[in-house]
Amino acid sequence: MASTHNEVHHHRHHRHHRRHGWRIFWSVVGILILIAIFFAGVAWHNLKLTTNNMYNSTGITKSRDANKVLAQKRPVSILLLGTDTGALGRDYKGRTDTMMIMTLNPQKKTTTIVSLPRDMKVNLPDYPDDSPAKINATYTYGGVKESVKTVQKHFSIPIDYYVLVNMGGLEKAINQVGGVDVKSPLTFDYEGVHFTKGQTYHLNGSNALKFSRMRYDDPQGDYGRQQRQRLVITALLKKSVSYKTVLNQRFLRTISDSSQTDLTFNNMVTLAKDYRGSNAKIVQDHAQGHGVEEDGQDYEIVPTSEQQRVTNLLQNSLKN
């Protein structure tokens, strides 16, 4: 009996040690989880602080509840603005060298990007006495607010969000994602770099800007430059619109001082999570105009019929 008692006692003692060992194990795991949560929280907080530096409201009442559109995973529109500020050492406000309307449709898995001619003749909603003007001057007159209002008025579509990037910021963003791949639509030389038609190039930020900046030697003039800009932006979107990049603090910190947007950090996460499939198909287009000279100014006149064609394209891209 004594032997049996000792065996039972030894067995209970062994189980006690095992229970004690498991308690220690789970305590350590719990501490590690708490540490991980803490550092994840700090990283998340730092990311939010970084994107907060980029946040800047347009100051206008939007034509629809953009946050609700995102929450419901409906097609969303973003006005992309590229300024010449930060390029070639300039630091004044400048004009929007690039204007593109982009729509993301997660249902149709399609991204649509439409370029607008920089010299497009428009009337400014808030500056009638300064109208008509070139569309790239809207930013000079009234900032992003006037740019958004002008685009909404002329193309009859809602602009849910905007992203403003200067040339220096675009260069940094491309470098942060490791460069972009583009196929050259023509053969040309620009600022010491040679491009051959039909050949694909892996470009760093500096060479990507050279690829997209050349205008005067392109047979299509500014329209050819718009096409190359769309190629660069499309290539950047494919690499940057992802969880990996949105949650990359170094990437966001790099571009935060060169960018403005009314997308919050949570908006960016939602786009990366729910809209990343939208780049499965990319539709590229532009508003076609013709050049005229009026009162000593060179304008691109986009006919009403062409504006309507672009409006129809964009409106259809925003349908579920």
Secondary structure per residue as TSV (DSSP state, phi and psi in degrees):
chain	resnum	aa	ss	phi	psi
A	1	M	-	360.0	-40.6
A	2	A	H	-59.4	-41.0
A	3	S	H	-63.3	-41.9
A	4	T	H	-64.1	-41.0
A	5	H	H	-62.2	-42.5
A	6	N	H	-64.2	-39.3
A	7	E	H	-64.6	-42.8
A	8	V	H	-63.9	-43.9
A	9	H	H	-62.2	-43.4
A	10	H	H	-63.9	-39.5
A	11	H	H	-65.2	-44.1
A	12	R	H	-64.9	-38.7
A	13	H	H	-64.1	-38.6
A	14	H	H	-66.2	-42.4
A	15	R	H	-64.4	-35.9
A	16	H	H	-62.8	-42.1
A	17	H	H	-64.2	-40.3
A	18	R	H	-64.6	-43.9
A	19	R	H	-61.7	-40.7
A	20	H	H	-64.5	-40.3
A	21	G	H	-63.8	-42.1
A	22	W	H	-66.1	-36.9
A	23	R	H	-60.9	-43.8
A	24	I	H	-62.2	-44.6
A	25	F	H	-58.9	-50.5
A	26	W	H	-69.0	-29.7
A	27	S	H	-63.9	-44.4
A	28	V	H	-62.7	-45.3
A	29	V	H	-59.8	-43.8
A	30	G	H	-59.8	-42.9
A	31	I	H	-63.8	-43.2
A	32	L	H	-62.1	-40.3
A	33	I	H	-63.6	-43.9
A	34	L	H	-61.6	-42.2
A	35	I	H	-62.8	-43.7
A	36	A	H	-62.3	-43.9
A	37	I	H	-62.7	-41.1
A	38	F	H	-61.2	-50.1
A	39	F	H	-69.3	-33.9
A	40	A	H	-64.4	-40.3
A	41	G	H	-62.8	-41.7
A	42	V	H	-63.8	-45.5
A	43	A	H	-61.8	-43.7
A	44	W	H	-62.1	-42.4
A	45	H	H	-62.7	-42.8
A	46	N	H	-65.3	-37.9
A	47	L	H	-62.8	-42.3
A	48	K	H	-65.0	-39.3
A	49	L	H	-62.8	-41.1
A	50	T	H	-63.0	-47.0
A	51	T	H	-70.8	-27.6
A	52	N	H	-61.4	-32.7
A	53	N	H	-65.9	-26.0
A	54	M	H	-86.8	-20.3
A	55	Y	B	-72.2	132.3
A	56	N	-	-154.8	114.8
A	57	S	-	-67.2	152.1
A	58	T	-	-74.0	-23.3
A	59	G	S	82.2	13.0
A	60	I	S	-120.8	156.2
A	61	T	-	-80.0	122.2
A	62	K	-	-73.4	152.7
A	63	S	S	-72.4	-12.4
A	64	R	S	-154.2	165.3
A	65	D	-	-77.8	97.6
A	66	A	H	-63.4	-38.4
A	67	N	H	-64.7	-35.0
A	68	K	H	-68.4	-37.6
A	69	V	H	-59.0	-45.5
A	70	L	H	-65.0	-44.7
A	71	A	H	-60.1	-33.0
A	72	Q	T	-91.7	3.9
A	73	K	T	56.8	36.2
A	74	R	-	-88.5	161.5
A	75	P	-	-56.2	138.5
A	76	V	E	-126.6	151.2
A	77	S	E	-117.0	143.4
A	78	I	E	-135.9	130.8
A	79	L	E	-91.5	118.8
A	80	L	E	-96.1	124.1
A	81	L	E	-122.0	128.0
A	82	G	E	-116.2	122.1
A	83	T	E	-100.7	159.3
A	84	D	S	-86.8	2.1
A	85	T	T	-65.2	135.3
A	86	G	T	92.1	-11.5
A	87	A	S	-94.2	141.6
A	88	L	T	55.9	31.7
A	89	G	T	80.8	4.4
A	90	R	-	-80.7	144.8
A	91	D	-	-134.9	12.5
A	92	Y	S	-82.4	174.6
A	93	K	-	-61.8	-44.5
A	94	G	-	73.2	-175.0
A	95	R	-	-111.7	169.1
A	96	T	E	-84.0	101.9
A	97	D	E	-65.1	-26.5
A	98	T	E	-134.8	134.1
A	99	M	E	-135.2	122.4
A	100	M	E	-135.3	141.1
A	101	I	E	-102.2	124.2
A	102	M	E	-120.3	133.4
A	103	T	E	-119.8	141.7
A	104	L	E	-117.2	119.8
A	105	N	E	-118.9	99.3
A	106	P	T	-69.8	-25.6
A	107	Q	T	-70.1	-46.6
A	108	K	T	-86.6	-3.3
A	109	K	T	52.9	46.2
A	110	T	E	-133.7	136.3
A	111	T	E	-111.6	129.9
A	112	T	E	-114.3	129.0
A	113	I	E	-126.1	120.7
A	114	V	E	-120.0	123.3
A	115	S	E	-87.3	144.9
A	116	L	-	-111.1	138.0
A	117	P	-	-61.6	132.9
A	118	R	T	-63.0	-27.4
A	119	D	T	-100.9	16.6
A	120	M	B	-58.6	130.2
A	121	K	E	-77.7	123.1
A	122	V	E	-139.3	163.4
A	123	N	-	-101.8	134.1
A	124	L	-	-87.9	120.6
A	125	P	T	-53.9	-40.3
A	126	D	T	-99.9	0.1
A	127	Y	-	-134.8	63.6
A	128	P	G	-61.4	-32.6
A	129	D	G	-70.5	-20.0
A	130	D	G	-101.8	8.2
A	131	S	-	-98.3	150.0
A	132	P	S	-75.6	163.3
A	133	A	E	-147.0	169.3
A	134	K	E	-78.4	144.7
A	135	I	G	-63.5	-25.8
A	136	N	G	-76.1	-6.4
A	137	A	G	-90.9	-9.2
A	138	T	H	-58.0	-37.7
A	139	Y	H	-67.1	-36.4
A	140	T	H	-66.1	-40.8
A	141	Y	H	-73.8	-51.2
A	142	G	H	-135.6	22.1
A	143	G	H	65.7	-159.5
A	144	V	H	-61.6	-35.7
A	145	K	H	-54.1	-49.1
A	146	E	H	-70.2	-34.9
A	147	S	H	-61.9	-47.1
A	148	V	H	-64.2	-45.8
A	149	K	H	-63.1	-38.7
A	150	T	H	-67.0	-44.7
A	151	V	H	-64.7	-43.4
A	152	Q	H	-61.2	-41.1
A	153	K	H	-66.9	-44.4
A	154	H	H	-79.7	-23.4
A	155	F	H	-119.5	4.7
A	156	S	-	51.3	44.2
A	157	I	-	-133.3	154.2
A	158	P	-	-77.4	138.9
A	159	I	-	-104.8	110.6
A	160	D	-	-78.0	-41.4
A	161	Y	E	-144.7	168.9
A	162	Y	E	-136.3	156.0
A	163	V	E	-134.4	121.4
A	164	L	E	-111.2	122.9
A	165	V	E	-130.9	133.5
A	166	N	E	-87.1	168.2
A	167	M	H	-60.8	-36.9
A	168	G	H	-62.7	-38.5
A	169	G	H	-68.5	-38.2
A	170	L	H	-64.2	-41.1
A	171	E	H	-61.2	-44.6
A	172	K	H	-63.8	-42.4
A	173	A	H	-61.4	-43.1
A	174	I	H	-64.4	-41.4
A	175	N	H	-64.3	-37.6
A	176	Q	H	-66.0	-30.3
A	177	V	T	-92.1	6.7
A	178	G	T	85.9	21.1
A	179	G	-	91.2	169.3
A	180	V	E	-131.3	155.4
A	181	D	E	-106.4	125.1
A	182	V	E	-136.0	149.2
A	183	K	E	-102.0	125.9
A	184	S	-	-74.7	128.6
A	185	P	S	-82.3	-6.9
A	186	L	S	-155.8	166.1
A	187	T	-	-94.8	126.7
A	188	F	E	-162.7	163.2
A	189	D	E	-117.9	140.4
A	190	Y	E	-153.0	122.6
A	191	E	T	49.1	45.8
A	192	G	T	84.7	4.2
A	193	V	E	-116.6	136.5
A	194	H	E	-107.6	136.6
A	195	F	E	-126.3	138.3
A	196	T	-	-113.7	134.8
A	197	K	T	-56.2	132.8
A	198	G	T	84.8	-7.5
A	199	Q	-	-95.0	140.6
A	200	T	E	-94.5	135.0
A	201	Y	E	-123.8	141.6
A	202	H	E	-95.6	112.9
A	203	L	E	-111.7	136.1
A	204	N	-	-80.0	179.8
A	205	G	H	-58.8	-44.6
A	206	S	H	-62.8	-46.2
A	207	N	H	-73.2	-29.1
A	208	A	H	-64.8	-39.0
A	209	L	H	-66.2	-39.5
A	210	K	H	-63.8	-41.3
A	211	F	H	-61.0	-38.9
A	212	S	H	-93.4	-12.1
A	213	R	H	-90.0	-31.4
A	214	M	-	-58.2	133.4
A	215	R	-	-130.8	-45.7
A	216	Y	T	-73.2	-24.6
A	217	D	T	-94.1	6.3
A	218	D	S	-91.5	125.9
A	219	P	T	-55.7	-26.4
A	220	Q	T	-94.3	6.3
A	221	G	T	59.0	-133.5
A	222	D	H	-65.9	-27.5
A	223	Y	H	-67.8	-35.7
A	224	G	H	-66.8	-39.6
A	225	R	H	-64.0	-40.6
A	226	Q	H	-58.4	-42.4
A	227	Q	H	-59.9	-45.5
A	228	R	H	-67.9	-33.5
A	229	Q	H	-63.1	-42.9
A	230	R	H	-63.1	-37.6
A	231	L	H	-62.0	-42.6
A	232	V	H	-68.2	-46.9
A	233	I	H	-61.5	-42.8
A	234	T	H	-61.6	-44.8
A	235	A	H	-63.5	-38.6
A	236	L	H	-67.9	-41.4
A	237	L	H	-60.0	-42.5
A	238	K	H	-60.1	-31.2
A	239	K	H	-94.1	-24.3
A	240	S	H	-102.6	-25.4
A	241	V	S	-82.3	77.3
A	242	S	S	-152.9	160.3
A	243	Y	H	-54.6	-43.6
A	244	K	H	-56.6	-41.4
A	245	T	H	-81.8	-43.0
A	246	V	H	-60.0	-33.7
A	247	L	T	-94.4	12.5
A	248	N	-	-93.8	104.4
A	249	Q	H	-63.4	-36.1
A	250	R	H	-64.5	-40.8
A	251	F	H	-61.5	-49.0
A	252	L	H	-66.2	-39.5
A	253	R	H	-65.4	-35.6
A	254	T	H	-63.4	-40.8
A	255	I	H	-96.2	-8.1
A	256	S	H	-63.7	-33.3
A	257	D	T	-86.3	1.0
A	258	S	T	-119.8	6.3
A	259	S	E	-137.0	154.1
A	260	Q	E	-136.1	147.6
A	261	T	E	-161.6	156.6
A	262	D	S	-102.8	16.4
A	263	L	-	-81.8	127.0
A	264	T	-	-80.7	172.0
A	265	F	H	-60.3	-42.9
A	266	N	H	-63.8	-36.7
A	267	N	H	-60.4	-43.4
A	268	M	H	-63.1	-41.5
A	269	V	H	-63.8	-42.4
A	270	T	H	-62.1	-44.7
A	271	L	H	-61.3	-43.6
A	272	A	H	-65.7	-34.6
A	273	K	H	-84.1	-44.6
A	274	D	H	-102.9	-14.1
A	275	Y	S	-117.8	4.3
A	276	R	G	-66.7	-23.5
A	277	G	G	-73.3	-9.6
A	278	S	G	-66.8	-19.8
A	279	N	G	-89.3	14.8
A	280	A	G	-64.0	-35.0
A	281	K	E	-131.8	131.0
A	282	I	E	-120.7	121.0
A	283	V	E	-101.8	123.3
A	284	Q	E	-113.8	136.0
A	285	D	E	-153.0	176.8
A	286	H	E	-152.7	158.7
A	287	A	-	-86.8	118.6
A	288	Q	-	-91.7	128.6
A	289	G	-	-125.4	-174.1
A	290	H	E	-136.8	147.0
A	291	G	E	-79.9	139.8
A	292	V	E	-141.0	159.2
A	293	E	E	-115.9	125.1
A	294	E	E	-134.3	123.8
A	295	D	T	52.0	40.5
A	296	G	T	79.5	4.2
A	297	Q	E	-109.8	138.6
A	298	D	E	-92.9	118.6
A	299	Y	E	-117.4	157.9
A	300	E	E	-105.4	120.3
A	301	I	E	-93.7	115.3
A	302	V	-	-96.1	110.1
A	303	P	-	-58.7	156.3
A	304	T	H	-56.6	-38.6
A	305	S	H	-64.2	-37.8
A	306	E	H	-72.1	-39.6
A	307	Q	H	-59.6	-41.1
A	308	Q	H	-66.1	-38.1
A	309	R	H	-60.7	-45.5
A	310	V	H	-65.1	-41.3
A	311	T	H	-58.5	-46.5
A	312	N	H	-61.2	-42.9
A	313	L	H	-59.7	-47.6
A	314	L	H	-69.5	-41.6
A	315	Q	H	-61.2	-42.2
A	316	N	H	-64.9	-35.0
A	317	S	H	-70.4	-16.5
A	318	L	T	-97.0	4.9
A	319	K	-	-89.8	143.8
A	320	N	-	-65.9	360.0
